Amino acid sequence: MRVSVCHCLECQRRTGSAFGVQARFPGTAVTVEGTFKTYERVGEGGLWARYHFCPDCGSTVFYENQDVPDAFAIPVGAFAEPDFPPPTRSIFEKRRHEWVEVAGEGIDRQP
């Protein structure tokens, strides 16, 4: 569906970085196998997000957002693929660190 960068404070905390990068897929294109643990939180906009992570290493392997039903977001780092498509959207830019720049033409920038 898209690759995006999120600068919200929760993504910063969740990733231990200045932002999160994720690819979103339709639910029908994703098969979930294996065990995982779930953490649910309510974001700044009042909607929930459910993060599913590996019970052994703690890495987020996929998550769901209430505002995008029937879709899964997967952290791009989980693919370990340097040629993964670049982001087309950058959100919560009001929380973006000054030294971070999301490069590329045609990026949809959300405050």
C-alpha positions in Angstrom: 0.0 0.0 0.0 2.8 2.4 0.9 6.1 2.9 2.7 6.1 5.6 5.3 8.3 7.3 7.9 6.6 8.2 11.2 8.2 10.8 13.5 5.7 10.5 16.4 7.1 10.2 19.9 5.7 6.7 20.3 7.5 5.5 17.2 10.7 7.1 18.5 10.3 5.3 21.8 9.3 2.0 20.1 12.2 1.9 17.7 14.8 3.5 20.0 15.5 5.8 17.0 14.5 9.2 15.7 11.6 7.7 13.6 10.0 4.5 12.5 9.9 3.2 8.9 7.2 0.8 7.9 5.6 -0.8 4.9 1.8 -1.2 4.9 0.2 -4.2 3.2 -3.5 -5.2 2.7 -4.5 -7.8 5.3 -5.3 -10.3 2.5 -1.6 -10.1 1.4 -0.1 -11.0 4.8 0.1 -14.4 6.6 1.0 -14.4 10.2 2.7 -17.5 11.6 4.4 -18.3 14.8 4.1 -16.8 18.3 4.1 -13.2 19.2 3.2 -10.9 22.1 0.9 -7.9 21.7 1.1 -4.4 23.2 -1.8 -2.0 22.6 -1.7 1.8 23.1 -3.9 4.8 22.3 -2.1 7.4 20.2 -2.3 11.2 20.2 -5.3 11.1 18.0 -7.3 8.8 20.3 -7.1 5.7 18.2 -5.4 2.4 19.1 -2.4 0.7 17.7 -1.5 -2.9 18.3 2.1 -3.8 18.1 3.0 -7.5 17.8 6.5 -8.4 18.7 8.8 -11.4 19.0 8.7 -12.9 22.5 12.3 -13.9 22.3 14.1 -10.8 20.9 11.5 -8.1 21.4 11.6 -6.9 17.8 8.3 -5.5 16.4 7.3 -7.8 13.6 4.0 -6.2 12.6 1.4 -3.9 13.8 -2.2 -2.7 13.2 -3.7 0.7 13.4 -7.4 1.4 14.1 -7.5 4.1 11.4 -6.4 1.6 8.7 -8.5 -1.5 9.2 -7.7 -4.7 7.3 -4.0 -3.7 6.9 -0.7 -4.7 8.5 2.3 -2.5 8.9 5.7 -4.2 8.9 8.9 -2.4 10.0 11.1 -2.1 7.0 14.1 -3.3 9.0 12.4 -6.7 9.4 13.0 -7.3 5.7 16.7 -6.7 5.9 16.6 -5.7 2.3 18.8 -2.7 1.3 16.9 -2.3 -2.0 13.5 -1.9 -0.3 11.4 0.8 -1.9 11.8 4.3 -0.4 9.1 6.0 1.6 6.4 8.0 -0.1 4.9 9.5 3.1 6.3 11.2 6.1 4.0 11.8 9.1 4.0 13.6 12.4 6.7 15.9 11.0 5.9 18.3 13.8 7.8 15.8 16.0 10.7 15.3 13.5 14.2 16.0 14.8 15.7 19.0 13.1 18.6 17.0 11.7 16.4 14.4 10.1 15.5 14.9 6.4 13.3 12.5 4.4 14.6 12.9 0.9 12.8 12.3 -2.4 10.4 13.9 -4.7 6.7 13.6 -4.3 6.7 12.7 -0.6 3.4 13.3 1.1 4.3 15.3 4.2 1.8 15.3 7.1 2.2 17.7 10.1 
